[in-house]
Amino acid sequence: MAMSSDQDTDILACTHDRLSGLPDQVMYHIFSFLGANDTARLGLVSKRFKKVCSSSPYLNFVADFDSGSDQSCLRTRYTDFCSYVDKVLRSREKTGEGLVRLLVHWFCKQRKFDIGGTVVNSWVTIATKCGVEELDMLVHVDPLRGYSLPDCVYKCESLRSLKLNLQMGRFSFQILGFDWLKDLWLDSVTIGDKYFGQRISDWCKCLKRLTLENVDGINDFTLTNSSLEELEISGCRFPSSFSGGKFSISGSSFKVLTISRCQFKALWHVNLNCLSLENLTVQDSEFGRVFVCKIDCESLETLEVCGSNFLEACQLLVDCPSLIYAMISSCRFANVCFLNIKSFSLQGLTLSECKFSSLEIGSQYSKPKKEIKVGTGPCRRIIMKAENLETLNVSSSDAYSYEFPLSISAPKLKDLWWTGDPIDFSYLNQGMVSLLNARIHIKPPCQHRSEESDRRCKHSKSLIYCAAKLLQCLSEARFLSINTWPIEIFFMQNVSPIVFKKLQNLVLLTDGSFADQIPIIASFLKGLPNLRRLIIKCDQISHELSDPNLIDLLGLNSRSYNLTGIGQDLKNVKDRSCTGSGSVACAECWEEKISALVQALFRGSFEEWVLHSRDVLNPANY
């Protein structure tokens, strides 16, 4: 670019060199995200950058000696790397400059280039003299030798964070403990200490966050740390040779617990007694034998169990008065699952996409232990008890779910949302006496073209009984949206309808041909003495909706009911009283009003739409 004067050149240079004008602390923070090689290159850019790089309190050293076959080249790299790290750290020690973080990642599985604990500890010792705050160490440790930190680390008052990765090497604590440590992260470490959890509690008095990732060898985990706030356990393996293992956590400051990709192969008892715990998540884990979890946390608000595999009986006892939402999703059960929730604040419980192992798979495991007592009945089922539950969401995609009973004891349940495959309600203990709203859309994967072939299906008897129990459970509802499949299955072997004394508003979602289902719908409507509004939604185009005798065919009194079907054919409806482009808009407005009306049904605010609905649902307008 042609410049008009030297002054413009200076202005342009200052404009582009914004980084040099930043304070040292800001530049230190920016450079802290760079590796050792990038930092060295950056120091060649200018004197300012060289000074900042050499005095940065963030030191990152990464070496990889696992790649390459030239031994002489690897030996040169080994010597140069050790010399460079020594030079930088000893220079820092002489100048007395502070050190915020020391990161040393040494990827090497060849013994001749393995620096071992002695060299690493010499660097760590210098870092502690410089007042290091964060230590991030990754080294390969011989399983026979193990690794332990030097004593100076335990005595370092400035140390706040320690991350240690030993590539599955053995690690042991010293008796000195970490009095000032706040964040401890152990990754790919083998623990040989039986009292590991208790030592963490006794020796880490100020610990706020504990992360255990890919840790092996934990036999008994008992944590009683009063300062700990967060615990994350990921990819850990609890050995199968240990019988009666305990996982116990108690603390006054504990807030978040996450367990993911862990394997509990032996009998494990989990006890959580944390007054301040707010969120508990268990995901993608496997529990090999009987699993008993007792949660007694006054502040717990969210409980999630996702993607886990229970190979034997499991029992979740939740006594948390502040629990608002609980979810069990994408889990697989091979035996009984007993869920008992005691909470005065519970608003919603979701059981979603859970599956059950087949009879053959479940039979290879031992029978449940004596401590799992859930009453009489089949051993494989889901039992849920929640005295104050008001909203329940059930979503299942398992083709065999109706072979495993679902027991629900929720006397205060008001809203039920259920989609997917059928579930057996045979062992429903107390019914749903407080049910107000229900939205049901279930349909099994086993479909037949004719009623005769459906009767011969080996699953038909179970499905008919399941549909009957489902309708009985919904008999107290006032607002119901349901597809016609369970109704059709029910009337395959039943003549008399189930009576819904309180049902006032009904939305029917037709499956298949509406004309073929008119007799079934008419039989179902005989059990609705107090029905006030009926909406029928057809997935297929149905000309029967325009039949003037449709209300009579359904067994309703034409003087008391205004009936309108909602289907794809409504998009072609036109009002002759409208002119111009307003005819299409009128039909679209009609659909919007119907949609708002359906939403009002499940908000419990239907009375607000009574006058509008009589006008909207009047066939004389169309």
C-alpha positions as CSV (number, residue, x, y, z in Angstrom):
1,M,0.0,0.0,0.0
2,A,1.3,3.5,-0.9
3,M,1.6,5.6,2.2
4,S,1.3,9.4,2.0
5,S,3.7,10.0,4.9
6,D,5.9,8.4,7.6
7,Q,3.3,9.3,10.2
8,D,0.7,7.2,8.4
9,T,3.1,4.3,8.4
10,D,3.6,4.5,12.1
11,I,-0.2,4.7,12.7
12,L,-0.6,1.5,10.5
13,A,2.1,-0.3,12.4
14,C,0.5,0.5,15.8
15,T,-2.9,-0.5,14.5
16,H,-1.7,-4.0,13.4
17,D,0.5,-4.6,16.5
18,R,-2.3,-4.7,19.0
19,L,-0.9,-7.7,20.9
20,S,2.3,-5.9,22.0
21,G,0.3,-3.2,23.6
22,L,-1.5,-5.5,26.0
23,P,-0.4,-5.8,29.7
24,D,2.0,-8.6,30.6
25,Q,-0.6,-10.6,32.6
26,V,-3.0,-10.6,29.6
27,M,-0.3,-11.8,27.3
28,Y,0.7,-14.5,29.8
29,H,-2.8,-15.8,29.8
30,I,-3.0,-15.8,26.0
31,F,0.4,-17.6,25.6
32,S,-0.6,-20.2,28.2
33,F,-2.7,-22.0,25.6
34,L,0.4,-22.6,23.4
35,G,2.7,-25.6,23.5
36,A,6.5,-25.4,24.1
37,N,7.4,-25.4,20.4
38,D,4.9,-22.7,19.5
39,T,6.1,-20.6,22.5
40,A,9.7,-20.9,21.3
41,R,8.8,-19.8,17.8
42,L,6.8,-16.9,19.1
43,G,9.8,-15.7,21.1
44,L,11.6,-15.1,17.8
45,V,9.0,-12.6,16.5
46,S,10.2,-9.6,18.6
47,K,12.1,-8.6,21.7
48,R,8.8,-8.0,23.5
49,F,7.5,-11.5,22.7
50,K,10.9,-13.0,23.7
51,K,10.7,-11.3,27.1
52,V,7.1,-12.4,27.6
53,C,7.8,-16.0,26.6
54,S,10.9,-16.4,28.8
55,S,9.1,-14.9,31.8
56,S,5.7,-16.5,31.3
57,P,4.4,-18.3,34.5
58,Y,2.8,-21.0,32.3
59,L,5.3,-23.6,31.2
60,N,4.1,-26.5,28.9
61,F,6.5,-29.3,27.9
62,V,5.3,-32.1,25.6
63,A,7.5,-34.9,24.2
64,D,6.5,-37.9,22.2
65,F,9.1,-40.8,22.1
66,D,6.6,-43.5,20.9
67,S,6.7,-42.5,17.2
68,G,9.7,-43.0,14.9
69,S,12.1,-46.0,14.5
70,D,15.4,-44.2,14.3
71,Q,17.0,-44.9,17.7
72,S,19.8,-42.3,17.2
73,C,17.2,-39.6,16.4
74,L,15.1,-40.5,19.4
75,R,18.2,-40.4,21.7
76,T,19.1,-36.9,20.4
77,R,15.5,-35.7,21.0
78,Y,15.6,-37.3,24.5
79,T,18.8,-35.5,25.4
80,D,17.8,-32.1,23.9
81,F,14.4,-32.2,25.6
82,C,15.8,-33.0,29.1
83,S,18.4,-30.3,28.7
84,Y,15.9,-27.7,27.5
85,V,13.5,-28.4,30.4
86,D,16.4,-28.3,32.9
87,K,17.7,-25.0,31.5
88,V,14.3,-23.3,31.6
89,L,13.4,-24.5,35.1
90,R,16.8,-23.7,36.7
91,S,16.7,-20.3,35.1
92,R,13.3,-19.7,36.6
93,E,14.6,-20.8,40.0
94,K,17.6,-18.4,39.8
95,T,15.5,-15.4,38.9
96,G,12.9,-16.2,41.5
97,E,10.0,-15.6,39.2
98,G,6.7,-17.2,40.1
99,L,5.2,-20.2,38.3
100,V,1.5,-20.7,37.9
101,R,1.4,-23.9,35.9
102,L,3.9,-26.6,35.0
103,L,2.7,-29.1,32.4
104,V,5.0,-32.1,31.5
105,H,3.5,-34.7,29.1
106,W,6.1,-37.5,28.4
107,F,4.7,-40.1,25.9
108,C,7.2,-42.9,26.0
109,K,6.8,-46.7,26.4
110,Q,10.4,-47.5,25.5
111,R,12.5,-48.2,28.6
112,K,15.7,-46.6,27.2
113,F,13.9,-43.3,26.7
114,D,11.7,-43.4,29.8
115,I,12.7,-40.6,32.1
116,G,11.2,-42.3,35.1
117,G,10.1,-40.8,38.4
118,T,13.6,-39.4,39.3
119,V,13.9,-36.9,36.5
120,V,10.2,-35.8,36.7
121,N,10.5,-35.3,40.5
122,S,13.6,-33.1,40.0
123,W,11.5,-30.8,37.8
124,V,8.6,-30.9,40.2
125,T,10.9,-30.0,43.1
126,I,12.0,-26.9,41.2
127,A,8.4,-26.0,40.4
128,T,7.4,-26.1,44.1
129,K,10.3,-23.8,45.0
130,C,8.9,-21.3,42.4
131,G,5.5,-21.4,44.1
132,V,3.7,-23.5,41.4
133,E,-0.1,-23.4,41.6
134,E,-1.0,-26.1,39.0
135,L,0.8,-29.4,38.2
136,D,-0.2,-31.4,35.1
137,M,2.0,-34.5,34.8
138,L,1.7,-37.3,32.2
139,V,4.4,-40.0,32.3
140,H,4.7,-43.7,31.6
141,V,5.3,-45.7,34.8
142,D,6.5,-49.2,35.1
143,P,3.7,-51.2,36.7
144,L,6.2,-53.0,39.0
145,R,7.8,-49.9,40.2
146,G,4.9,-47.5,40.6
147,Y,5.2,-43.8,41.2
148,S,4.9,-41.5,44.1
149,L,5.2,-37.7,44.3
150,P,8.2,-36.1,46.2
151,D,7.5,-34.9,49.7
152,C,7.9,-31.2,48.6
153,V,4.6,-31.5,46.7
154,Y,2.6,-32.4,49.8
155,K,4.2,-29.5,51.6
156,C,3.7,-26.9,48.8
157,E,1.3,-24.3,50.2
158,S,0.9,-22.6,46.8
159,L,-0.3,-25.8,45.0
160,R,-4.0,-25.7,44.2
161,S,-4.5,-28.1,41.3
162,L,-2.9,-31.5,40.5
163,K,-3.5,-33.6,37.4
164,L,-1.7,-36.9,37.2
165,N,-1.8,-39.4,34.3
166,L,0.4,-42.5,34.8
167,Q,-0.7,-44.5,31.8
168,M,-2.3,-47.1,34.1
169,G,0.8,-47.1,36.3
170,R,0.4,-47.7,40.1
171,F,0.2,-44.6,42.3
172,S,0.3,-44.3,46.1
173,F,-0.2,-41.4,48.5
174,Q,2.2,-40.3,51.1
175,I,1.0,-39.9,54.7
176,L,1.8,-36.2,54.5
177,G,-1.4,-35.4,52.5
178,F,-2.4,-32.2,50.5
179,D,-3.5,-29.6,53.0
180,W,-4.0,-26.8,50.4
181,L,-5.0,-28.7,47.3
182,K,-8.4,-27.8,45.8
183,D,-8.6,-29.7,42.5
184,L,-7.3,-33.3,42.2
185,W,-7.5,-35.1,38.8
186,L,-6.3,-38.7,38.5
187,D,-6.3,-40.2,35.0
188,S,-5.3,-43.7,33.9
189,V,-4.0,-44.6,37.3
190,T,-4.0,-47.9,39.2
191,I,-4.8,-47.6,42.9
192,G,-3.5,-50.2,45.2
193,D,-4.7,-48.6,48.5
194,K,-7.7,-50.2,50.0
195,Y,-8.5,-47.0,52.0
196,F,-8.1,-44.7,49.1
197,G,-11.3,-42.8,49.6
198,Q,-10.8,-42.3,53.3
199,R,-7.2,-41.1,52.7
200,I,-8.6,-38.5,50.3
201,S,-11.0,-37.3,53.1
202,D,-8.3,-37.2,55.8
203,W,-5.4,-35.7,53.8
204,C,-7.2,-33.2,51.5
205,K,-9.0,-30.9,53.9
206,C,-9.5,-28.1,51.3
207,L,-10.4,-30.2,48.3
208,K,-13.2,-28.8,46.2
209,R,-13.2,-30.9,43.1
210,L,-12.2,-34.6,42.6
211,T,-12.0,-36.2,39.1
212,L,-11.3,-40.0,38.7
213,E,-10.9,-41.0,35.1
214,N,-10.0,-44.5,34.0
215,V,-8.9,-45.4,37.5
216,D,-8.6,-49.1,38.3
217,G,-8.3,-51.0,41.6
218,I,-10.7,-49.2,43.8
219,N,-12.1,-51.8,46.2
220,D,-13.9,-49.6,48.7
221,F,-14.7,-46.0,48.1
222,T,-15.8,-44.1,51.3
223,L,-15.6,-40.4,51.1
224,T,-16.4,-38.1,54.0
225,N,-14.9,-34.8,52.9
226,S,-16.6,-31.7,54.3
227,S,-15.1,-29.3,51.7
228,L,-15.7,-31.4,48.5
229,E,-18.2,-29.8,46.1
230,E,-17.9,-31.8,42.9
231,L,-17.0,-35.4,42.1
232,E,-16.7,-36.9,38.6
233,I,-16.0,-40.6,38.1
234,S,-15.5,-41.7,34.5
235,G,-14.4,-44.9,33.0
236,C,-13.5,-46.5,36.3
237,R,-13.5,-50.3,36.9
238,F,-14.5,-51.6,40.3
239,P,-13.0,-55.2,40.6
240,S,-15.3,-58.2,40.5
241,S,-13.2,-60.2,43.0
242,F,-14.3,-57.9,45.9
243,S,-17.6,-58.9,47.5
244,G,-19.8,-56.4,49.3
245,G,-18.1,-53.3,48.0
246,K,-19.3,-50.0,49.3
247,F,-19.6,-46.6,47.6
248,S,-20.4,-44.1,50.3
249,I,-20.2,-40.3,50.1
250,S,-21.2,-37.8,52.8
251,G,-20.4,-34.2,53.1
252,S,-22.0,-30.9,53.9
253,S,-20.7,-29.0,50.8
254,F,-21.2,-31.7,48.1
255,K,-23.2,-30.3,45.1
256,V,-22.6,-32.3,41.9
257,L,-21.9,-36.1,41.4
258,T,-21.4,-37.6,37.9
259,I,-20.8,-41.3,37.3
260,S,-20.2,-42.2,33.6
261,R,-18.8,-45.3,31.8
262,C,-18.0,-47.1,35.0
263,Q,-18.2,-50.9,35.7
264,F,-19.5,-52.2,39.0
265,K,-18.9,-55.9,38.6
266,A,-19.4,-57.0,42.2
267,L,-22.2,-56.4,44.8
268,W,-22.2,-52.7,45.4
269,H,-24.0,-50.6,47.9
270,V,-24.2,-46.9,47.1
271,N,-25.0,-44.5,50.0
272,L,-25.3,-40.8,49.4
273,N,-25.9,-38.6,52.4
274,C,-25.1,-35.1,51.2
275,L,-27.1,-32.2,52.4
276,S,-26.1,-29.8,49.6
277,L,-26.1,-32.3,46.7
278,E,-28.1,-30.7,43.8
279,N,-27.4,-32.8,40.7
280,L,-26.8,-36.6,40.4
281,T,-26.1,-38.2,37.0
282,V,-25.4,-41.8,36.2
283,Q,-24.8,-42.6,32.5
284,D,-23.4,-45.3,30.3
285,S,-22.4,-47.5,33.3
286,E,-22.7,-51.2,34.0
287,F,-23.8,-52.9,37.2
288,G,-23.0,-56.6,37.2
289,R,-24.8,-57.8,40.3
290,V,-27.4,-56.6,42.8
291,F,-27.1,-52.8,43.0
292,V,-28.6,-50.9,45.9
293,C,-28.5,-47.1,45.9
294,K,-29.7,-45.1,48.8
295,I,-29.9,-41.3,48.3
296,D,-30.6,-39.1,51.2
297,C,-30.0,-35.5,50.1
298,E,-32.1,-32.6,51.2
299,S,-31.1,-30.3,48.3
300,L,-31.1,-32.7,45.4
301,E,-33.2,-31.3,42.5
302,T,-32.3,-33.4,39.5
303,L,-31.7,-37.2,39.2
304,E,-30.7,-38.7,35.9
305,V,-29.9,-42.4,35.1
306,C,-29.1,-42.7,31.4
307,G,-27.7,-45.4,29.1
308,S,-26.8,-47.9,31.9
309,N,-27.0,-51.6,31.9
310,F,-28.3,-53.5,35.0
311,L,-27.5,-57.2,34.7
312,E,-29.3,-58.0,37.9
313,A,-31.8,-56.5,40.3
314,C,-31.4,-52.9,41.2
315,Q,-33.0,-50.8,43.9
316,L,-33.0,-47.0,44.0
317,L,-34.3,-45.5,47.2
318,V,-34.5,-41.7,46.9
319,D,-35.4,-39.7,50.0
320,C,-35.0,-36.1,48.8
321,P,-37.6,-33.6,49.8
322,S,-36.4,-31.0,47.2
323,L,-36.2,-33.4,44.2
324,I,-38.1,-31.8,41.3
325,Y,-37.3,-34.0,38.3
326,A,-36.1,-37.6,37.9
327,M,-35.4,-39.4,34.6
328,I,-34.5,-43.0,33.7
329,S,-33.7,-43.3,30.0
330,S,-32.0,-45.7,27.6
331,C,-31.3,-48.3,30.3
332,R,-31.4,-52.0,30.0
333,F,-32.7,-54.2,32.8
334,A,-32.4,-58.0,33.2
335,N,-34.3,-58.2,36.5
336,V,-36.4,-56.2,38.8
337,C,-36.0,-52.4,39.0
338,F,-37.4,-50.9,42.2
339,L,-37.6,-47.1,42.2
340,N,-38.9,-45.5,45.4
341,I,-39.0,-41.7,45.4
342,K,-40.0,-39.7,48.5
343,S,-40.1,-36.0,47.6
344,F,-42.6,-33.2,48.4
345,S,-41.4,-31.2,45.4
346,L,-41.4,-33.9,42.7
347,Q,-43.0,-32.5,39.6
348,G,-42.0,-34.9,36.8
349,L,-40.7,-38.5,36.3
350,T,-39.6,-39.8,32.9
351,L,-39.1,-43.4,31.9
352,S,-37.8,-43.2,28.4
353,E,-36.5,-45.7,25.8
354,C,-35.7,-48.4,28.5
355,K,-35.3,-52.0,27.3
356,F,-35.4,-55.4,28.9
357,S,-33.1,-58.4,28.3
358,S,-34.8,-61.5,27.0
359,L,-35.6,-64.5,29.2
360,E,-32.6,-66.4,27.9
361,I,-30.2,-63.6,28.6
362,G,-31.6,-62.8,32.1
363,S,-31.5,-66.5,33.2
364,Q,-27.7,-66.7,33.1
365,Y,-27.4,-64.4,36.1
366,S,-28.0,-65.4,39.7
367,K,-31.3,-64.6,41.4
368,P,-31.8,-61.4,43.3
369,K,-30.3,-61.2,46.8
370,K,-32.5,-61.2,49.9
371,E,-32.2,-57.5,50.4
372,I,-34.3,-56.8,47.3
373,K,-37.8,-57.2,48.6
374,V,-40.5,-55.9,46.3
375,G,-43.4,-58.2,47.1
376,T,-45.0,-61.0,45.1
377,G,-45.1,-61.2,41.3
378,P,-42.6,-61.8,38.5
379,C,-39.0,-61.0,39.2
380,R,-38.5,-58.9,36.1
381,R,-40.5,-55.7,36.2
382,I,-40.2,-52.0,36.9
383,I,-41.7,-50.8,40.2
384,M,-42.1,-47.1,40.8
385,K,-43.4,-45.5,44.0
386,A,-43.7,-41.8,44.2
387,E,-46.4,-40.5,46.6
388,N,-46.2,-36.9,45.4
389,L,-45.6,-37.4,41.7
390,E,-47.8,-35.3,39.5
391,T,-46.4,-35.8,36.0
392,L,-45.2,-39.1,34.5
393,N,-43.7,-39.5,31.0
394,V,-43.3,-43.0,29.6
395,S,-41.6,-43.7,26.3
396,S,-40.6,-47.2,25.3
397,S,-39.2,-48.7,22.0
398,D,-38.7,-52.2,23.2
399,A,-40.6,-54.9,21.3
400,Y,-40.8,-57.1,24.4
401,S,-41.7,-54.5,26.9
402,Y,-45.3,-55.7,27.4
403,E,-43.9,-59.0,28.7
404,F,-42.5,-57.1,31.7
405,P,-45.0,-55.5,34.1
406,L,-44.8,-51.9,35.1
407,S,-46.1,-51.1,38.5
408,I,-46.9,-47.5,39.4
409,S,-47.9,-46.3,42.8
410,A,-48.6,-42.6,42.4
411,P,-51.9,-41.6,44.1
412,K,-51.4,-37.9,43.3
413,L,-50.6,-38.4,39.6
414,K,-52.3,-35.8,37.4
415,D,-50.6,-35.9,34.0
416,L,-49.6,-39.0,32.1
417,W,-47.8,-38.9,28.8
418,W,-47.1,-42.3,27.2
419,T,-45.7,-43.1,23.7
420,G,-44.1,-46.1,22.1
421,D,-44.8,-49.8,22.7
422,P,-47.2,-51.3,25.2
423,I,-46.3,-51.9,28.8
424,D,-48.1,-54.3,31.1
425,F,-50.0,-52.5,33.9
426,S,-51.1,-55.8,35.5
427,Y,-49.4,-55.0,38.8
428,L,-50.7,-51.4,39.2
429,N,-51.1,-51.1,43.0
430,Q,-53.3,-48.1,43.6
431,G,-54.5,-47.0,40.3
432,M,-54.6,-43.4,39.1
433,V,-57.4,-41.9,41.2
434,S,-56.2,-38.3,40.7
435,L,-55.5,-38.5,37.0
436,L,-56.7,-35.4,35.1
437,N,-54.8,-35.3,31.8
438,A,-53.6,-38.3,29.7
439,R,-52.0,-38.4,26.2
440,I,-51.5,-41.9,24.9
441,H,-50.0,-43.0,21.6
442,I,-48.9,-46.6,21.7
443,K,-48.6,-49.1,18.9
444,P,-46.5,-52.4,18.9
445,P,-44.1,-53.2,16.2
446,C,-46.1,-56.4,15.4
447,Q,-48.7,-55.4,12.9
448,H,-51.1,-57.5,10.9
449,R,-53.3,-56.8,7.9
450,S,-56.3,-58.7,9.0
451,E,-58.0,-59.2,12.3
452,E,-57.9,-63.0,11.9
453,S,-54.1,-63.0,11.6
454,D,-53.8,-60.7,14.5
455,R,-55.8,-63.1,16.7
456,R,-53.5,-65.9,15.7
457,C,-50.4,-63.8,16.7
458,K,-48.7,-65.3,19.7
459,H,-48.6,-61.8,21.2
460,S,-52.3,-61.0,20.8
461,K,-53.4,-62.3,24.1
462,S,-50.8,-60.3,26.0
463,L,-51.6,-57.2,24.0
464,I,-55.4,-57.5,24.5
465,Y,-54.9,-57.8,28.3
466,C,-52.4,-55.0,28.3
467,A,-54.9,-52.7,26.4
468,A,-57.6,-53.5,28.9
469,K,-55.5,-52.7,31.9
470,L,-54.4,-49.5,30.3
471,L,-57.9,-48.3,29.7
472,Q,-58.8,-49.2,33.2
473,C,-55.9,-47.1,34.5
474,L,-57.2,-44.1,32.5
475,S,-60.8,-44.3,33.6
476,E,-60.5,-41.4,36.1
477,A,-59.1,-38.9,33.5
478,R,-61.0,-35.8,32.5
479,F,-59.0,-34.9,29.4
480,L,-57.8,-37.8,27.2
481,S,-55.9,-37.9,23.9
482,I,-55.5,-41.5,22.6
483,N,-54.9,-43.3,19.4
484,T,-57.4,-45.9,18.4
485,W,-55.1,-48.9,18.5
486,P,-55.5,-49.8,22.2
487,I,-59.3,-49.3,21.8
488,E,-59.4,-51.6,18.8
489,I,-57.3,-54.3,20.6
490,F,-59.6,-54.1,23.6
491,F,-62.8,-54.8,21.7
492,M,-61.2,-57.8,20.0
493,Q,-62.3,-59.9,23.0
494,N,-64.5,-57.5,24.9
495,V,-68.1,-56.4,24.3
496,S,-68.9,-54.1,27.1
497,P,-66.9,-50.8,27.2
498,I,-64.9,-49.4,30.1
499,V,-66.8,-46.6,31.8
500,F,-65.1,-43.2,32.0
501,K,-67.3,-41.3,34.4
502,K,-65.3,-38.1,34.6
503,L,-64.1,-37.8,31.0
504,Q,-65.3,-34.6,29.5
505,N,-62.9,-33.9,26.6
506,L,-61.6,-36.6,24.2
507,V,-59.2,-36.4,21.3
508,L,-59.1,-39.6,19.1
509,L,-56.2,-40.2,16.7
510,T,-57.3,-42.7,14.2
511,D,-54.9,-45.5,13.0
512,G,-55.6,-46.5,9.5
513,S,-59.0,-46.2,7.8
514,F,-61.5,-44.1,9.7
515,A,-64.4,-45.9,8.1
516,D,-63.4,-49.3,9.4
517,Q,-63.0,-47.9,12.9
518,I,-66.4,-46.2,13.3
519,P,-68.0,-49.2,15.0
520,I,-65.2,-49.5,17.4
521,I,-65.2,-45.8,18.2
522,A,-69.0,-46.0,18.7
523,S,-68.6,-48.9,21.2
524,F,-65.9,-46.9,23.1
525,L,-68.1,-43.8,23.3
526,K,-70.9,-45.7,25.0
527,G,-68.7,-45.7,28.1
528,L,-68.4,-41.9,28.2
529,P,-71.6,-40.6,29.9
530,N,-70.3,-37.2,30.6
531,L,-68.4,-36.5,27.4
532,R,-68.7,-32.8,26.3
533,R,-66.3,-32.4,23.5
534,L,-64.9,-34.9,20.9
535,I,-62.2,-34.2,18.4
536,I,-61.2,-36.8,15.8
537,K,-57.9,-36.5,13.9
538,C,-57.5,-38.7,10.8
539,D,-54.0,-39.4,9.4
540,Q,-55.6,-40.4,6.1
541,I,-58.2,-38.6,3.9
542,S,-61.6,-39.7,5.1
543,H,-64.8,-38.7,3.2
544,E,-66.9,-40.1,6.1
545,L,-66.2,-36.9,8.0
546,S,-68.6,-35.1,5.7
547,D,-71.3,-37.6,6.2
548,P,-74.3,-35.8,7.7
549,N,-75.2,-39.0,9.6
550,L,-71.8,-39.4,11.2
551,I,-72.9,-38.2,14.6
552,D,-75.7,-40.8,14.6
553,L,-73.3,-43.5,13.4
554,L,-71.1,-42.8,16.5
555,G,-74.1,-43.2,18.8
556,L,-74.1,-39.6,19.8
557,N,-77.1,-37.2,20.1
558,S,-76.9,-34.9,17.1
559,R,-78.7,-32.2,19.1
560,S,-76.1,-32.1,21.9
561,Y,-72.9,-32.5,19.9
562,N,-71.0,-30.6,17.2
563,L,-68.4,-33.0,15.8
564,T,-65.6,-32.2,13.5
565,G,-62.7,-34.4,12.2
566,I,-59.3,-33.0,11.9
567,G,-57.4,-34.5,8.9
568,Q,-55.3,-33.9,5.9
569,D,-58.4,-33.3,3.8
570,L,-59.1,-30.1,5.7
571,K,-56.4,-28.4,3.8
572,N,-58.8,-28.5,0.8
573,V,-61.8,-27.2,2.6
574,K,-63.2,-23.9,1.3
575,D,-65.9,-21.7,2.6
576,R,-68.3,-20.6,-0.1
577,S,-69.2,-17.5,1.9
578,C,-65.6,-16.2,1.6
579,T,-64.4,-14.5,-1.5
580,G,-61.1,-14.3,-3.3
581,S,-58.0,-15.5,-1.5
582,G,-59.7,-15.4,1.8
583,S,-61.1,-18.9,1.4
584,V,-57.8,-20.6,1.9
585,A,-56.9,-18.3,4.8
586,C,-60.2,-19.2,6.4
587,A,-59.3,-22.9,6.4
588,E,-55.8,-22.2,7.8
589,C,-57.4,-20.0,10.6
590,W,-59.7,-22.9,11.3
591,E,-56.8,-25.3,11.8
592,E,-55.0,-22.8,14.1
593,K,-58.1,-22.5,16.3
594,I,-58.3,-26.3,16.5
595,S,-54.6,-26.6,17.4
596,A,-55.0,-24.0,20.1
597,L,-58.1,-25.8,21.4
598,V,-56.2,-29.1,21.7
599,Q,-53.4,-27.4,23.6
600,A,-56.0,-25.9,25.9
601,L,-57.3,-29.4,26.7
602,F,-54.0,-30.4,28.2
603,R,-53.4,-27.1,30.0
604,G,-56.6,-27.6,31.9
605,S,-58.0,-24.3,30.5
606,F,-60.7,-25.7,28.3
607,E,-63.5,-23.7,29.8
608,E,-61.9,-20.6,28.3
609,W,-62.6,-21.9,24.9
610,V,-66.2,-23.1,25.3
611,L,-67.9,-20.2,23.4
612,H,-65.2,-20.2,20.7
613,S,-65.3,-23.9,20.3
614,R,-69.1,-24.0,19.6
615,D,-68.5,-21.5,16.9
616,V,-65.4,-23.1,15.5
617,L,-66.8,-26.7,15.6
618,N,-70.2,-25.8,14.0
619,P,-70.5,-27.8,10.7
620,A,-72.9,-25.1,9.4
621,N,-69.9,-22.8,8.9
622,Y,-68.3,-25.1,6.4
